[in-house]
Amino acid sequence: MATLRVRLQVPKKYRDQPLMGDVLASCQLQFNILAAHLGPNREEDGWFDVLLTGTPEDITAALAVLRDREVELWSDPEDEF
């Protein structure tokens, strides 16, 4: 198993959808939300700071799906899995 800490900026168009749960569950990952900000006014994008756990292949697949959905990803280069 591998672990990767990543910060995600989720576009506001996904605010009413279970984007994180759907993508990460479909890729068979466990995730721990370390921090999050989702404003109630729906005028801004939201962000999550998450710890992903799974196989390197599953983590890579989940990150690709998130990128395809226009989610910005930030991770520390030292946090490679």
mmCIF file of the N, C-alpha and C atoms, coordinates in Angstrom:
data_MODEL
# 
_entry.id   MODEL 
# 
loop_
_atom_site.group_PDB 
_atom_site.id 
_atom_site.type_symbol 
_atom_site.label_atom_id 
_atom_site.label_alt_id 
_atom_site.label_comp_id 
_atom_site.label_asym_id 
_atom_site.label_entity_id 
_atom_site.label_seq_id 
_atom_site.pdbx_PDB_ins_code 
_atom_site.Cartn_x 
_atom_site.Cartn_y 
_atom_site.Cartn_z 
_atom_site.occupancy 
_atom_site.B_iso_or_equiv 
_atom_site.pdbx_formal_charge 
_atom_site.auth_seq_id 
_atom_site.auth_comp_id 
_atom_site.auth_asym_id 
_atom_site.auth_atom_id 
_atom_site.pdbx_PDB_model_num 
ATOM 1   N N  . MET A 1 1  ? 0.841   -1.184 0.000   1.00 0.00 ? 1  MET A N  1 
ATOM 2   C CA . MET A 1 1  ? 0.000   0.000  0.000   1.00 0.00 ? 1  MET A CA 1 
ATOM 3   C C  . MET A 1 1  ? 0.882   1.242  0.000   1.00 0.00 ? 1  MET A C  1 
ATOM 4   N N  . ALA A 1 2  ? 0.385   2.254  -0.648  1.00 0.00 ? 2  ALA A N  1 
ATOM 5   C CA . ALA A 1 2  ? 1.093   3.529  -0.725  1.00 0.00 ? 2  ALA A CA 1 
ATOM 6   C C  . ALA A 1 2  ? 0.206   4.625  -0.141  1.00 0.00 ? 2  ALA A C  1 
ATOM 7   N N  . THR A 1 3  ? 0.841   5.710  0.270   1.00 0.00 ? 3  THR A N  1 
ATOM 8   C CA . THR A 1 3  ? 0.117   6.850  0.827   1.00 0.00 ? 3  THR A CA 1 
ATOM 9   C C  . THR A 1 3  ? 0.624   8.120  0.159   1.00 0.00 ? 3  THR A C  1 
ATOM 10  N N  . LEU A 1 4  ? -0.293  9.019  -0.172  1.00 0.00 ? 4  LEU A N  1 
ATOM 11  C CA . LEU A 1 4  ? 0.069   10.298 -0.775  1.00 0.00 ? 4  LEU A CA 1 
ATOM 12  C C  . LEU A 1 4  ? -0.810  11.389 -0.182  1.00 0.00 ? 4  LEU A C  1 
ATOM 13  N N  . ARG A 1 5  ? -0.174  12.455 0.280   1.00 0.00 ? 5  ARG A N  1 
ATOM 14  C CA . ARG A 1 5  ? -0.920  13.630 0.744   1.00 0.00 ? 5  ARG A CA 1 
ATOM 15  C C  . ARG A 1 5  ? -1.053  14.580 -0.438  1.00 0.00 ? 5  ARG A C  1 
ATOM 16  N N  . VAL A 1 6  ? -2.261  15.022 -0.690  1.00 0.00 ? 6  VAL A N  1 
ATOM 17  C CA . VAL A 1 6  ? -2.506  15.906 -1.825  1.00 0.00 ? 6  VAL A CA 1 
ATOM 18  C C  . VAL A 1 6  ? -3.553  16.948 -1.432  1.00 0.00 ? 6  VAL A C  1 
ATOM 19  N N  . ARG A 1 7  ? -3.395  18.132 -1.992  1.00 0.00 ? 7  ARG A N  1 
ATOM 20  C CA . ARG A 1 7  ? -4.365  19.202 -1.789  1.00 0.00 ? 7  ARG A CA 1 
ATOM 21  C C  . ARG A 1 7  ? -5.129  19.378 -3.098  1.00 0.00 ? 7  ARG A C  1 
ATOM 22  N N  . LEU A 1 8  ? -6.433  19.485 -2.990  1.00 0.00 ? 8  LEU A N  1 
ATOM 23  C CA . LEU A 1 8  ? -7.294  19.534 -4.162  1.00 0.00 ? 8  LEU A CA 1 
ATOM 24  C C  . LEU A 1 8  ? -8.125  20.805 -4.154  1.00 0.00 ? 8  LEU A C  1 
ATOM 25  N N  . GLN A 1 9  ? -8.187  21.481 -5.280  1.00 0.00 ? 9  GLN A N  1 
ATOM 26  C CA . GLN A 1 9  ? -9.113  22.602 -5.420  1.00 0.00 ? 9  GLN A CA 1 
ATOM 27  C C  . GLN A 1 9  ? -10.249 22.117 -6.303  1.00 0.00 ? 9  GLN A C  1 
ATOM 28  N N  . VAL A 1 10 ? -11.436 22.033 -5.721  1.00 0.00 ? 10 VAL A N  1 
ATOM 29  C CA . VAL A 1 10 ? -12.597 21.481 -6.401  1.00 0.00 ? 10 VAL A CA 1 
ATOM 30  C C  . VAL A 1 10 ? -13.437 22.625 -6.972  1.00 0.00 ? 10 VAL A C  1 
ATOM 31  N N  . PRO A 1 11 ? -13.699 22.605 -8.297  1.00 0.00 ? 11 PRO A N  1 
ATOM 32  C CA . PRO A 1 11 ? -14.516 23.662 -8.897  1.00 0.00 ? 11 PRO A CA 1 
ATOM 33  C C  . PRO A 1 11 ? -15.911 23.727 -8.273  1.00 0.00 ? 11 PRO A C  1 
ATOM 34  N N  . LYS A 1 12 ? -16.441 24.936 -8.187  1.00 0.00 ? 12 LYS A N  1 
ATOM 35  C CA . LYS A 1 12 ? -17.740 25.128 -7.534  1.00 0.00 ? 12 LYS A CA 1 
ATOM 36  C C  . LYS A 1 12 ? -18.861 24.373 -8.233  1.00 0.00 ? 12 LYS A C  1 
ATOM 37  N N  . LYS A 1 13 ? -18.690 24.008 -9.497  1.00 0.00 ? 13 LYS A N  1 
ATOM 38  C CA . LYS A 1 13 ? -19.749 23.271 -10.195 1.00 0.00 ? 13 LYS A CA 1 
ATOM 39  C C  . LYS A 1 13 ? -19.978 21.878 -9.597  1.00 0.00 ? 13 LYS A C  1 
ATOM 40  N N  . TYR A 1 14 ? -19.040 21.397 -8.783  1.00 0.00 ? 14 TYR A N  1 
ATOM 41  C CA . TYR A 1 14 ? -19.186 20.083 -8.143  1.00 0.00 ? 14 TYR A CA 1 
ATOM 42  C C  . TYR A 1 14 ? -19.681 20.178 -6.704  1.00 0.00 ? 14 TYR A C  1 
ATOM 43  N N  . ARG A 1 15 ? -20.081 21.334 -6.255  1.00 0.00 ? 15 ARG A N  1 
ATOM 44  C CA . ARG A 1 15 ? -20.446 21.525 -4.846  1.00 0.00 ? 15 ARG A CA 1 
ATOM 45  C C  . ARG A 1 15 ? -21.583 20.635 -4.384  1.00 0.00 ? 15 ARG A C  1 
ATOM 46  N N  . ASP A 1 16 ? -22.541 20.359 -5.247  1.00 0.00 ? 16 ASP A N  1 
ATOM 47  C CA . ASP A 1 16 ? -23.699 19.557 -4.859  1.00 0.00 ? 16 ASP A CA 1 
ATOM 48  C C  . ASP A 1 16 ? -23.552 18.089 -5.249  1.00 0.00 ? 16 ASP A C  1 
ATOM 49  N N  . GLN A 1 17 ? -22.336 17.680 -5.583  1.00 0.00 ? 17 GLN A N  1 
ATOM 50  C CA . GLN A 1 17 ? -22.099 16.305 -6.012  1.00 0.00 ? 17 GLN A CA 1 
ATOM 51  C C  . GLN A 1 17 ? -21.066 15.654 -5.092  1.00 0.00 ? 17 GLN A C  1 
ATOM 52  N N  . PRO A 1 18 ? -21.181 14.354 -4.875  1.00 0.00 ? 18 PRO A N  1 
ATOM 53  C CA . PRO A 1 18 ? -20.208 13.646 -4.028  1.00 0.00 ? 18 PRO A CA 1 
ATOM 54  C C  . PRO A 1 18 ? -18.949 13.268 -4.809  1.00 0.00 ? 18 PRO A C  1 
ATOM 55  N N  . LEU A 1 19 ? -18.324 14.264 -5.419  1.00 0.00 ? 19 LEU A N  1 
ATOM 56  C CA . LEU A 1 19 ? -17.172 14.035 -6.292  1.00 0.00 ? 19 LEU A CA 1 
ATOM 57  C C  . LEU A 1 19 ? -16.070 13.234 -5.616  1.00 0.00 ? 19 LEU A C  1 
ATOM 58  N N  . MET A 1 20 ? -15.626 13.685 -4.465  1.00 0.00 ? 20 MET A N  1 
ATOM 59  C CA . MET A 1 20 ? -14.506 13.018 -3.789  1.00 0.00 ? 20 MET A CA 1 
ATOM 60  C C  . MET A 1 20 ? -14.846 11.572 -3.456  1.00 0.00 ? 20 MET A C  1 
ATOM 61  N N  . GLY A 1 21 ? -15.977 11.351 -2.856  1.00 0.00 ? 21 GLY A N  1 
ATOM 62  C CA . GLY A 1 21 ? -16.367 9.999  -2.479  1.00 0.00 ? 21 GLY A CA 1 
ATOM 63  C C  . GLY A 1 21 ? -16.518 9.090  -3.676  1.00 0.00 ? 21 GLY A C  1 
ATOM 64  N N  . ASP A 1 22 ? -17.159 9.581  -4.741  1.00 0.00 ? 22 ASP A N  1 
ATOM 65  C CA . ASP A 1 22 ? -17.366 8.764  -5.936  1.00 0.00 ? 22 ASP A CA 1 
ATOM 66  C C  . ASP A 1 22 ? -16.050 8.367  -6.593  1.00 0.00 ? 22 ASP A C  1 
ATOM 67  N N  . VAL A 1 23 ? -15.183 9.346  -6.815  1.00 0.00 ? 23 VAL A N  1 
ATOM 68  C CA . VAL A 1 23 ? -13.914 9.071  -7.506  1.00 0.00 ? 23 VAL A CA 1 
ATOM 69  C C  . VAL A 1 23 ? -13.022 8.160  -6.672  1.00 0.00 ? 23 VAL A C  1 
ATOM 70  N N  . LEU A 1 24 ? -12.869 8.482  -5.411  1.00 0.00 ? 24 LEU A N  1 
ATOM 71  C CA . LEU A 1 24 ? -11.952 7.709  -4.584  1.00 0.00 ? 24 LEU A CA 1 
ATOM 72  C C  . LEU A 1 24 ? -12.489 6.313  -4.300  1.00 0.00 ? 24 LEU A C  1 
ATOM 73  N N  . ALA A 1 25 ? -13.792 6.162  -4.156  1.00 0.00 ? 25 ALA A N  1 
ATOM 74  C CA . ALA A 1 25 ? -14.365 4.832  -3.942  1.00 0.00 ? 25 ALA A CA 1 
ATOM 75  C C  . ALA A 1 25 ? -14.258 3.989  -5.208  1.00 0.00 ? 25 ALA A C  1 
ATOM 76  N N  . SER A 1 26 ? -14.463 4.602  -6.378  1.00 0.00 ? 26 SER A N  1 
ATOM 77  C CA . SER A 1 26 ? -14.387 3.839  -7.629  1.00 0.00 ? 26 SER A CA 1 
ATOM 78  C C  . SER A 1 26 ? -12.963 3.364  -7.903  1.00 0.00 ? 26 SER A C  1 
ATOM 79  N N  . CYS A 1 27 ? -11.985 4.053  -7.347  1.00 0.00 ? 27 CYS A N  1 
ATOM 80  C CA . CYS A 1 27 ? -10.581 3.652  -7.516  1.00 0.00 ? 27 CYS A CA 1 
ATOM 81  C C  . CYS A 1 27 ? -10.091 2.836  -6.324  1.00 0.00 ? 27 CYS A C  1 
ATOM 82  N N  . GLN A 1 28 ? -10.985 2.434  -5.455  1.00 0.00 ? 28 GLN A N  1 
ATOM 83  C CA . GLN A 1 28 ? -10.679 1.580  -4.306  1.00 0.00 ? 28 GLN A CA 1 
ATOM 84  C C  . GLN A 1 28 ? -9.614  2.183  -3.390  1.00 0.00 ? 28 GLN A C  1 
ATOM 85  N N  . LEU A 1 29 ? -9.761  3.463  -3.100  1.00 0.00 ? 29 LEU A N  1 
ATOM 86  C CA . LEU A 1 29 ? -8.823  4.135  -2.206  1.00 0.00 ? 29 LEU A CA 1 
ATOM 87  C C  . LEU A 1 29 ? -9.474  4.417  -0.867  1.00 0.00 ? 29 LEU A C  1 
ATOM 88  N N  . GLN A 1 30 ? -8.656  4.457  0.147   1.00 0.00 ? 30 GLN A N  1 
ATOM 89  C CA . GLN A 1 30 ? -9.079  4.978  1.435   1.00 0.00 ? 30 GLN A CA 1 
ATOM 90  C C  . GLN A 1 30 ? -8.591  6.418  1.473   1.00 0.00 ? 30 GLN A C  1 
ATOM 91  N N  . PHE A 1 31 ? -9.365  7.289  2.096   1.00 0.00 ? 31 PHE A N  1 
ATOM 92  C CA . PHE A 1 31 ? -8.893  8.662  2.203   1.00 0.00 ? 31 PHE A CA 1 
ATOM 93  C C  . PHE A 1 31 ? -9.261  9.233  3.552   1.00 0.00 ? 31 PHE A C  1 
ATOM 94  N N  . ASN A 1 32 ? -8.378  10.083 4.023   1.00 0.00 ? 32 ASN A N  1 
ATOM 95  C CA . ASN A 1 32 ? -8.572  10.779 5.286   1.00 0.00 ? 32 ASN A CA 1 
ATOM 96  C C  . ASN A 1 32 ? -8.523  12.271 4.979   1.00 0.00 ? 32 ASN A C  1 
ATOM 97  N N  . ILE A 1 33 ? -9.603  12.980 5.282   1.00 0.00 ? 33 ILE A N  1 
ATOM 98  C CA . ILE A 1 33 ? -9.640  14.421 5.052   1.00 0.00 ? 33 ILE A CA 1 
ATOM 99  C C  . ILE A 1 33 ? -8.946  15.101 6.226   1.00 0.00 ? 33 ILE A C  1 
ATOM 100 N N  . LEU A 1 34 ? -7.819  15.736 5.944   1.00 0.00 ? 34 LEU A N  1 
ATOM 101 C CA . LEU A 1 34 ? -7.036  16.417 6.975   1.00 0.00 ? 34 LEU A CA 1 
ATOM 102 C C  . LEU A 1 34 ? -7.548  17.833 7.219   1.00 0.00 ? 34 LEU A C  1 
ATOM 103 N N  . ALA A 1 35 ? -8.053  18.470 6.163   1.00 0.00 ? 35 ALA A N  1 
ATOM 104 C CA . ALA A 1 35 ? -8.620  19.812 6.264   1.00 0.00 ? 35 ALA A CA 1 
ATOM 105 C C  . ALA A 1 35 ? -9.481  20.043 5.029   1.00 0.00 ? 35 ALA A C  1 
ATOM 106 N N  . ALA A 1 36 ? -10.421 20.966 5.140   1.00 0.00 ? 36 ALA A N  1 
ATOM 107 C CA . ALA A 1 36 ? -11.276 21.294 3.999   1.00 0.00 ? 36 ALA A CA 1 
ATOM 108 C C  . ALA A 1 36 ? -11.872 22.677 4.197   1.00 0.00 ? 36 ALA A C  1 
ATOM 109 N N  . HIS A 1 37 ? -12.216 23.301 3.075   1.00 0.00 ? 37 HIS A N  1 
ATOM 110 C CA . HIS A 1 37 ? -12.925 24.578 3.123   1.00 0.00 ? 37 HIS A CA 1 
ATOM 111 C C  . HIS A 1 37 ? -13.927 24.586 1.979   1.00 0.00 ? 37 HIS A C  1 
ATOM 112 N N  . LEU A 1 38 ? -15.193 24.651 2.330   1.00 0.00 ? 38 LEU A N  1 
ATOM 113 C CA . LEU A 1 38 ? -16.262 24.740 1.343   1.00 0.00 ? 38 LEU A CA 1 
ATOM 114 C C  . LEU A 1 38 ? -17.203 25.838 1.813   1.00 0.00 ? 38 LEU A C  1 
ATOM 115 N N  . GLY A 1 39 ? -17.084 26.995 1.208   1.00 0.00 ? 39 GLY A N  1 
ATOM 116 C CA . GLY A 1 39 ? -17.896 28.127 1.650   1.00 0.00 ? 39 GLY A CA 1 
ATOM 117 C C  . GLY A 1 39 ? -19.382 27.923 1.395   1.00 0.00 ? 39 GLY A C  1 
ATOM 118 N N  . PRO A 1 40 ? -20.216 28.390 2.293   1.00 0.00 ? 40 PRO A N  1 
ATOM 119 C CA . PRO A 1 40 ? -21.656 28.200 2.162   1.00 0.00 ? 40 PRO A CA 1 
ATOM 120 C C  . PRO A 1 40 ? -22.291 29.044 1.060   1.00 0.00 ? 40 PRO A C  1 
ATOM 121 N N  . ASN A 1 41 ? -21.598 30.054 0.581   1.00 0.00 ? 41 ASN A N  1 
ATOM 122 C CA . ASN A 1 41 ? -22.188 30.953 -0.413  1.00 0.00 ? 41 ASN A CA 1 
ATOM 123 C C  . ASN A 1 41 ? -22.102 30.420 -1.838  1.00 0.00 ? 41 ASN A C  1 
ATOM 124 N N  . ARG A 1 42 ? -21.376 29.352 -2.050  1.00 0.00 ? 42 ARG A N  1 
ATOM 125 C CA . ARG A 1 42 ? -21.240 28.705 -3.359  1.00 0.00 ? 42 ARG A CA 1 
ATOM 126 C C  . ARG A 1 42 ? -20.644 29.617 -4.435  1.00 0.00 ? 42 ARG A C  1 
ATOM 127 N N  . GLU A 1 43 ? -19.999 30.667 -4.038  1.00 0.00 ? 43 GLU A N  1 
ATOM 128 C CA . GLU A 1 43 ? -19.385 31.587 -4.992  1.00 0.00 ? 43 GLU A CA 1 
ATOM 129 C C  . GLU A 1 43 ? -17.928 31.238 -5.269  1.00 0.00 ? 43 GLU A C  1 
ATOM 130 N N  . GLU A 1 44 ? -17.355 30.367 -4.459  1.00 0.00 ? 44 GLU A N  1 
ATOM 131 C CA . GLU A 1 44 ? -15.933 30.049 -4.576  1.00 0.00 ? 44 GLU A CA 1 
ATOM 132 C C  . GLU A 1 44 ? -15.742 28.558 -4.810  1.00 0.00 ? 44 GLU A C  1 
ATOM 133 N N  . ASP A 1 45 ? -14.564 28.221 -5.332  1.00 0.00 ? 45 ASP A N  1 
ATOM 134 C CA . ASP A 1 45 ? -14.166 26.825 -5.378  1.00 0.00 ? 45 ASP A CA 1 
ATOM 135 C C  . ASP A 1 45 ? -13.868 26.378 -3.955  1.00 0.00 ? 45 ASP A C  1 
ATOM 136 N N  . GLY A 1 46 ? -13.921 25.089 -3.716  1.00 0.00 ? 46 GLY A N  1 
ATOM 137 C CA . GLY A 1 46 ? -13.573 24.552 -2.410  1.00 0.00 ? 46 GLY A CA 1 
ATOM 138 C C  . GLY A 1 46 ? -12.235 23.842 -2.478  1.00 0.00 ? 46 GLY A C  1 
ATOM 139 N N  . TRP A 1 47 ? -11.686 23.506 -1.344  1.00 0.00 ? 47 TRP A N  1 
ATOM 140 C CA . TRP A 1 47 ? -10.435 22.752 -1.341  1.00 0.00 ? 47 TRP A CA 1 
ATOM 141 C C  . TRP A 1 47 ? -10.449 21.708 -0.242  1.00 0.00 ? 47 TRP A C  1 
ATOM 142 N N  . PHE A 1 48 ? -9.687  20.655 -0.478  1.00 0.00 ? 48 PHE A N  1 
ATOM 143 C CA . PHE A 1 48 ? -9.492  19.571 0.475   1.00 0.00 ? 48 PHE A CA 1 
ATOM 144 C C  . PHE A 1 48 ? -8.003  19.314 0.618   1.00 0.00 ? 48 PHE A C  1 
ATOM 145 N N  . ASP A 1 49 ? -7.588  18.934 1.789   1.00 0.00 ? 49 ASP A N  1 
ATOM 146 C CA . ASP A 1 49 ? -6.239  18.430 2.057   1.00 0.00 ? 49 ASP A CA 1 
ATOM 147 C C  . ASP A 1 49 ? -6.470  16.988 2.500   1.00 0.00 ? 49 ASP A C  1 
ATOM 148 N N  . VAL A 1 50 ? -6.084  16.031 1.652   1.00 0.00 ? 50 VAL A N  1 
ATOM 149 C CA . VAL A 1 50 ? -6.414  14.631 1.926   1.00 0.00 ? 50 VAL A CA 1 
ATOM 150 C C  . VAL A 1 50 ? -5.179  13.746 1.900   1.00 0.00 ? 50 VAL A C  1 
ATOM 151 N N  . LEU A 1 51 ? -5.288  12.653 2.609   1.00 0.00 ? 51 LEU A N  1 
ATOM 152 C CA . LEU A 1 51 ? -4.272  11.609 2.611   1.00 0.00 ? 51 LEU A CA 1 
ATOM 153 C C  . LEU A 1 51 ? -4.894  10.412 1.907   1.00 0.00 ? 51 LEU A C  1 
ATOM 154 N N  . LEU A 1 52 ? -4.341  10.037 0.750   1.00 0.00 ? 52 LEU A N  1 
ATOM 155 C CA . LEU A 1 52 ? -4.851  8.919  -0.038  1.00 0.00 ? 52 LEU A CA 1 
ATOM 156 C C  . LEU A 1 52 ? -4.041  7.670  0.270   1.00 0.00 ? 52 LEU A C  1 
ATOM 157 N N  . THR A 1 53 ? -4.716  6.541  0.425   1.00 0.00 ? 53 THR A N  1 
ATOM 158 C CA . THR A 1 53 ? -4.040  5.277  0.682   1.00 0.00 ? 53 THR A CA 1 
ATOM 159 C C  . THR A 1 53 ? -4.595  4.222  -0.263  1.00 0.00 ? 53 THR A C  1 
ATOM 160 N N  . GLY A 1 54 ? -3.691  3.521  -0.943  1.00 0.00 ? 54 GLY A N  1 
ATOM 161 C CA . GLY A 1 54 ? -4.074  2.470  -1.881  1.00 0.00 ? 54 GLY A CA 1 
ATOM 162 C C  . GLY A 1 54 ? -2.850  2.026  -2.644  1.00 0.00 ? 54 GLY A C  1 
ATOM 163 N N  . THR A 1 55 ? -3.064  1.287  -3.708  1.00 0.00 ? 55 THR A N  1 
ATOM 164 C CA . THR A 1 55 ? -1.924  0.891  -4.531  1.00 0.00 ? 55 THR A CA 1 
ATOM 165 C C  . THR A 1 55 ? -1.475  2.108  -5.339  1.00 0.00 ? 55 THR A C  1 
ATOM 166 N N  . PRO A 1 56 ? -0.207  2.150  -5.731  1.00 0.00 ? 56 PRO A N  1 
ATOM 167 C CA . PRO A 1 56 ? 0.245   3.272  -6.563  1.00 0.00 ? 56 PRO A CA 1 
ATOM 168 C C  . PRO A 1 56 ? -0.591  3.416  -7.838  1.00 0.00 ? 56 PRO A C  1 
ATOM 169 N N  . GLU A 1 57 ? -0.995  2.295  -8.417  1.00 0.00 ? 57 GLU A N  1 
ATOM 170 C CA . GLU A 1 57 ? -1.801  2.329  -9.637  1.00 0.00 ? 57 GLU A CA 1 
ATOM 171 C C  . GLU A 1 57 ? -3.172  2.956  -9.377  1.00 0.00 ? 57 GLU A C  1 
ATOM 172 N N  . ASP A 1 58 ? -3.798  2.593  -8.261  1.00 0.00 ? 58 ASP A N  1 
ATOM 173 C CA . ASP A 1 58 ? -5.112  3.150  -7.932  1.00 0.00 ? 58 ASP A CA 1 
ATOM 174 C C  . ASP A 1 58 ? -5.022  4.638  -7.606  1.00 0.00 ? 58 ASP A C  1 
ATOM 175 N N  . ILE A 1 59 ? -3.972  5.044  -6.914  1.00 0.00 ? 59 ILE A N  1 
ATOM 176 C CA . ILE A 1 59 ? -3.789  6.470  -6.614  1.00 0.00 ? 59 ILE A CA 1 
ATOM 177 C C  . ILE A 1 59 ? -3.590  7.251  -7.912  1.00 0.00 ? 59 ILE A C  1 
ATOM 178 N N  . THR A 1 60 ? -2.765  6.729  -8.804  1.00 0.00 ? 60 THR A N  1 
ATOM 179 C CA . THR A 1 60 ? -2.524  7.379  -10.093 1.00 0.00 ? 60 THR A CA 1 
ATOM 180 C C  . THR A 1 60 ? -3.814  7.490  -10.893 1.00 0.00 ? 60 THR A C  1 
ATOM 181 N N  . ALA A 1 61 ? -4.625  6.431  -10.896 1.00 0.00 ? 61 ALA A N  1 
ATOM 182 C CA . ALA A 1 61 ? -5.904  6.442  -11.622 1.00 0.00 ? 61 ALA A CA 1 
ATOM 183 C C  . ALA A 1 61 ? -6.850  7.490  -11.048 1.00 0.00 ? 61 ALA A C  1 
ATOM 184 N N  . ALA A 1 62 ? -6.931  7.578  -9.733  1.00 0.00 ? 62 ALA A N  1 
ATOM 185 C CA . ALA A 1 62 ? -7.819  8.560  -9.095  1.00 0.00 ? 62 ALA A CA 1 
ATOM 186 C C  . ALA A 1 62 ? -7.379  9.981  -9.423  1.00 0.00 ? 62 ALA A C  1 
ATOM 187 N N  . LEU A 1 63 ? -6.082  10.243 -9.390  1.00 0.00 ? 63 LEU A N  1 
ATOM 188 C CA . LEU A 1 63 ? -5.579  11.580 -9.709  1.00 0.00 ? 63 LEU A CA 1 
ATOM 189 C C  . LEU A 1 63 ? -5.886  11.945 -11.158 1.00 0.00 ? 63 LEU A C  1 
ATOM 190 N N  . ALA A 1 64 ? -5.800  10.967 -12.059 1.00 0.00 ? 64 ALA A N  1 
ATOM 191 C CA . ALA A 1 64 ? -6.120  11.215 -13.469 1.00 0.00 ? 64 ALA A CA 1 
ATOM 192 C C  . ALA A 1 64 ? -7.598  11.566 -13.639 1.00 0.00 ? 64 ALA A C  1 
ATOM 193 N N  . VAL A 1 65 ? -8.476  10.854 -12.945 1.00 0.00 ? 65 VAL A N  1 
ATOM 194 C CA . VAL A 1 65 ? -9.915  11.145 -13.020 1.00 0.00 ? 65 VAL A CA 1 
ATOM 195 C C  . VAL A 1 65 ? -10.196 12.544 -12.479 1.00 0.00 ? 65 VAL A C  1 
ATOM 196 N N  . LEU A 1 66 ? -9.579  12.893 -11.365 1.00 0.00 ? 66 LEU A N  1 
ATOM 197 C CA . LEU A 1 66 ? -9.783  14.224 -10.792 1.00 0.00 ? 66 LEU A CA 1 
ATOM 198 C C  . LEU A 1 66 ? -9.298  15.316 -11.747 1.00 0.00 ? 66 LEU A C  1 
ATOM 199 N N  . ARG A 1 67 ? -8.149  15.101 -12.377 1.00 0.00 ? 67 ARG A N  1 
ATOM 200 C CA . ARG A 1 67 ? -7.643  16.087 -13.346 1.00 0.00 ? 67 ARG A CA 1 
ATOM 201 C C  . ARG A 1 67 ? -8.609  16.227 -14.524 1.00 0.00 ? 67 ARG A C  1 
ATOM 202 N N  . ASP A 1 68 ? -9.160  15.093 -14.986 1.00 0.00 ? 68 ASP A N  1 
ATOM 203 C CA . ASP A 1 68 ? -10.128 15.125 -16.088 1.00 0.00 ? 68 ASP A CA 1 
ATOM 204 C C  . ASP A 1 68 ? -11.365 15.942 -15.726 1.00 0.00 ? 68 ASP A C  1 
ATOM 205 N N  . ARG A 1 69 ? -11.673 16.012 -14.443 1.00 0.00 ? 69 ARG A N  1 
ATOM 206 C CA . ARG A 1 69 ? -12.838 16.778 -13.974 1.00 0.00 ? 69 ARG A CA 1 
ATOM 207 C C  . ARG A 1 69 ? -12.451 18.197 -13.550 1.00 0.00 ? 69 ARG A C  1 
ATOM 208 N N  . GLU A 1 70 ? -11.276 18.636 -13.995 1.00 0.00 ? 70 GLU A N  1 
ATOM 209 C CA . GLU A 1 70 ? -10.788 20.001 -13.782 1.00 0.00 ? 70 GLU A CA 1 
ATOM 210 C C  . GLU A 1 70 ? -10.495 20.326 -12.323 1.00 0.00 ? 70 GLU A C  1 
ATOM 211 N N  . VAL A 1 71 ? -10.149 19.311 -11.537 1.00 0.00 ? 71 VAL A N  1 
ATOM 212 C CA . VAL A 1 71 ? -9.746  19.521 -10.149 1.00 0.00 ? 71 VAL A CA 1 
ATOM 213 C C  . VAL A 1 71 ? -8.254  19.821 -10.144 1.00 0.00 ? 71 VAL A C  1 
ATOM 214 N N  . GLU A 1 72 ? -7.863  20.948 -9.543  1.00 0.00 ? 72 GLU A N  1 
ATOM 215 C CA . GLU A 1 72 ? -6.441  21.269 -9.426  1.00 0.00 ? 72 GLU A CA 1 
ATOM 216 C C  . GLU A 1 72 ? -5.844  20.463 -8.290  1.00 0.00 ? 72 GLU A C  1 
ATOM 217 N N  . LEU A 1 73 ? -4.647  19.940 -8.506  1.00 0.00 ? 73 LEU A N  1 
ATOM 218 C CA . LEU A 1 73 ? -3.969  19.105 -7.521  1.00 0.00 ? 73 LEU A CA 1 
ATOM 219 C C  . LEU A 1 73 ? -2.645  19.730 -7.138  1.00 0.00 ? 73 LEU A C  1 
ATOM 220 N N  . TRP A 1 74 ? -2.374  19.738 -5.843  1.00 0.00 ? 74 TRP A N  1 
ATOM 221 C CA . TRP A 1 74 ? -1.069  20.171 -5.341  1.00 0.00 ? 74 TRP A CA 1 
ATOM 222 C C  . TRP A 1 74 ? -0.561  19.092 -4.403  1.00 0.00 ? 74 TRP A C  1 
ATOM 223 N N  . SER A 1 75 ? 0.678   18.733 -4.557  1.00 0.00 ? 75 SER A N  1 
ATOM 224 C CA . SER A 1 75 ? 1.284   17.817 -3.590  1.00 0.00 ? 75 SER A CA 1 
ATOM 225 C C  . SER A 1 75 ? 2.738   18.214 -3.404  1.00 0.00 ? 75 SER A C  1 
ATOM 226 N N  . ASP A 1 76 ? 3.288   17.823 -2.294  1.00 0.00 ? 76 ASP A N  1 
ATOM 227 C CA . ASP A 1 76 ? 4.688   18.083 -1.991  1.00 0.00 ? 76 ASP A CA 1 
ATOM 228 C C  . ASP A 1 76 ? 5.521   17.084 -2.787  1.00 0.00 ? 76 ASP A C  1 
ATOM 229 N N  . PRO A 1 77 ? 6.497   17.540 -3.569  1.00 0.00 ? 77 PRO A N  1 
ATOM 230 C CA . PRO A 1 77 ? 7.321   16.617 -4.348  1.00 0.00 ? 77 PRO A CA 1 
ATOM 231 C C  . PRO A 1 77 ? 7.979   15.535 -3.494  1.00 0.00 ? 77 PRO A C  1 
ATOM 232 N N  . GLU A 1 78 ? 8.177   15.805 -2.219  1.00 0.00 ? 78 GLU A N  1 
ATOM 233 C CA . GLU A 1 78 ? 8.780   14.803 -1.346  1.00 0.00 ? 78 GLU A CA 1 
ATOM 234 C C  . GLU A 1 78 ? 7.775   13.750 -0.901  1.00 0.00 ? 78 GLU A C  1 
ATOM 235 N N  . ASP A 1 79 ? 6.497   13.976 -1.177  1.00 0.00 ? 79 ASP A N  1 
ATOM 236 C CA . ASP A 1 79 ? 5.454   13.047 -0.766  1.00 0.00 ? 79 ASP A CA 1 
ATOM 237 C C  . ASP A 1 79 ? 5.144   12.004 -1.839  1.00 0.00 ? 79 ASP A C  1 
ATOM 238 N N  . GLU A 1 80 ? 6.121   11.641 -2.640  1.00 0.00 ? 80 GLU A N  1 
ATOM 239 C CA . GLU A 1 80 ? 5.875   10.636 -3.669  1.00 0.00 ? 80 GLU A CA 1 
ATOM 240 C C  . GLU A 1 80 ? 5.616   9.294  -3.019  1.00 0.00 ? 80 GLU A C  1 
ATOM 241 N N  . PHE A 1 81 ? 4.824   8.491  -3.694  1.00 0.00 ? 81 PHE A N  1 
ATOM 242 C CA . PHE A 1 81 ? 4.475   7.181  -3.140  1.00 0.00 ? 81 PHE A CA 1 
ATOM 243 C C  . PHE A 1 81 ? 5.252   6.072  -3.787  1.00 0.00 ? 81 PHE A C  1 
# 
